[in-house]
């Protein structure tokens, strides 16, 4: 695939329930560039998680194609259920490196370095998932996704359930570490506030396809899709010029 593109989905038709079931993604086409954070925004049930699962290779399109870089990190929507409850955090974070062929000591070294990057303490490394707070679990999930220095990161609602302060801290942390790795990111959310904070480009999902691909500033100034207008009206019950000025700060 093109070096500058870490993900390309082309004309994908996906029925998550199998043949004969409802189409969720309808001739969907999207791409993510190296070093870019592309945010996919849509209301509940529009297929956001289906797109991430398709991008990760967990779902196979009935039609169309998916091409992605080999090194891909995946952050699921519910991190607690994605960690083995019997394992310490450091062991879970080391596991992708071990599966990629690193020896035990090397995998642990990589895990520790990544956990330090996301600002988890050594006391927290040796705890089990159920004893961590929501924010700590999200940081651990970022570490596990980043431990192999992926070219592509797939992030499913990574700030869901966090209070605003914790969410902002997580967004700032994620932006710092992903940019330092030059990773391409496909971030899924229903929250335009999060999209405004993290995105280089925003894609509006409507009826299983991309209705609009733009920047947040352009979306506020001149939304081109009905879904984009509806989301803005729900998120910004204020003067549009004030919103543009706020985004330009």
N, C-alpha and C positions, 0 to 999 in steps of 0.2 A: 504494500500500500504506500501511498504518498508519505514521505517522511514527516511532512508538516501536519498530517492528519493522523490522530491516534485512534479515532473511531469514525467509521462510515457505515451508516445504515441506509440502504437504498430500496425504496418501493416495498417495504416490509408489510406483509399481511400476517397478523398473528391472532390465533384463536387459543388463548391459554387453556381452555377447557378441552381442547382436542378437536379432531375433525367433526364437522357438523354442528359445533357450538358457535356462540356469538363471536363476531369479529370485534376485537378490542383495538388493534392497531390497523389502520386502513391505508395501505400504500404510503407508509410513513418513510420520510427521508430526512436524515439529519447527519451532521458531522460535528466533530470536536477537534480543534487544532491543538497542537503541542503548546503548552504554556497558557492555554485559555481556560477560563472558568465559564462554561456555558450552563445557564440555569433554565431548567424546564419547569414551567409553571402551569398548573391546571387545577381545577376543582377536584374534589374527591370522586373517584370512580371514572376518571377520564383516561386512565391507562398509564400513569406516570411510572408506577412500580413495574408494570409489564414491559415498558421500554428499557428500564435498567436491567431486568432479568433477561431480556432479549440481547442487550448489549453485552452482558456477562456470559452469554452462551448457555444460560439455564433454560431458555425457551428457544425453539427453532422456528423461524418463520415458515408459514405455508407457501409464501411467495416472497421474492426479493432476496436480498443478501445482507450479511453483516461482516464487516472486516474491522479488526481492532489489533492494536499492538499486543504482543505476547504478555508483557508484564502489566497486569491489571489488578488494582486493589479495589475491593468492594466493601462498602459500609452499609449494612442492612438497616432498615428502619427501626428495628427493635433490638438494640445491641445485647441486652441481657439474655435473650433467648438464643443469641448466636454464639455465646461463649459456653464452653464446656463448664458446667457448675463445679466439677471436681478439680479443675486445673487452676493454678495460680494465673494471674494476669500475665506475668512474664513468660510463662510456658505457652499460653495461648498466642501471645504476640510473636514468639519465636517459631511457632509451628509453620507458618508459610515459608520461612527461610529454610527450615529443616526439610520440608517437602520439596523445595527447589534444589536440594542436594547439599546444603551446608551441614557440616558436622555439628554435634550437639553444642559444643563450647562456642563455635563460631556463630551459630544461630542465636544463642543466648546473648552474646556480645552485641549482635546486631539489634536484638530486641531491646536491650538495656539502653543503647545509644538512641534508639527511636523513642523510647519511653521518656528519656531525659528531654528530648526535643519537644514533646507535648506536655512537659512540665508535670509529670507524675513522679512522686517521691518513691524511694526504694521501699519504704514501708507499704505503699500502695501496690507496688509490683507484686509483692508476695502474698497479697490478699486474694480471696476468691471473688468472683463477680458479684455475688449477692450482697457483699459487704461494702460495695462502693456506691457512692451517690450517682445520680443520673449524669451529672456533668463529668465525673471521673470516668464513668463507663464510656461516655462519648469520646473522651480523650484516649482511652484504651482502644476503642474501635478505630480511631484515626491512626494510632500507632500500628495496629495490626494491618491496616490498609497500606501504610507507607513503608513497612519494614523492608520490602524488596525494591524500594525506590521505583515505583511503577511509572510507566509512561502515561497510563490512564487511570483515573480514580472515578469510581461510580459511587455517588453518595445519595442515599435515599432518606430524605427528611432528617438530616443529622442534628438539627436543633429542636426537633419535636419534643414537647414536654418539658423544655427548660424554661426557667424564668428569663425575662428579657436581658438582665445583666449577664447571666451565664451564657445565654445564646450569643450575645455580642462578643464575649471573650472567646467562645468557641469559633465564631466566624473569623475573628482576627488571627487566632492561632492557625486555623486551617489555611487561610490565605497566605500566611507567612511560610508555612512548611511546604505547601504545594508549589508556590512560586519558586522557592529555593531549589526544588527538584525539577522545575520546568515540566511538571505534570500537566496533562490536559485533564480537565474535570468536567463531568456531567453531574450536576447537582440538581436534585429534584425537590420541589417544595410547592406548597399552595399559598405561601406567604410572600406577598410582593415586597414587604419590608426586608425580609431576608434576601430576596432576589436583588433589591437595590444595593444592599451592603456588600454582596459577594460577587456579583456578575460582571463579566466583561461583555457578555451577550445574553439576551433573554429570549427564550422561545415559548410562545403561548400554544398550549395544547388544546385542541378543539375537535371533538368527534373522531378521536384516534389518529389525528394527523396534525402537522404544524401549521397553525393559522397565521403566525407572524413570527419573524425572527429579526430582532432589533436590539438597540441599547435601551437601558432604562430611561435615559433622558429623552430619547425619541418616542418611546412609548408614552411617557407623560405628555409630551408636546403634541403628538399626533398619532394616536393608536389607529392601526389599520384593520383590526378585526373586532367583531362584536364581543368576543370573549375578553379581549384586551380592554375594551371600554368598560365592560361590566366589572372586571377586577379592579380597574382604577377607581370606578365610582364607589366600590365597597371599601377600598383602602384609603382613598384620599378625598374625604368630604370637605375639601378646602379649595381655595382658589388655585387654579392651575398655574398661574404665574408664580405664586408663592411656592408651589411644589417644584417648579423648574429651578427657582432660585435656591431652594434647599438642596436639591440634587447637584447643583453646580458648585456648592461650597467645598 
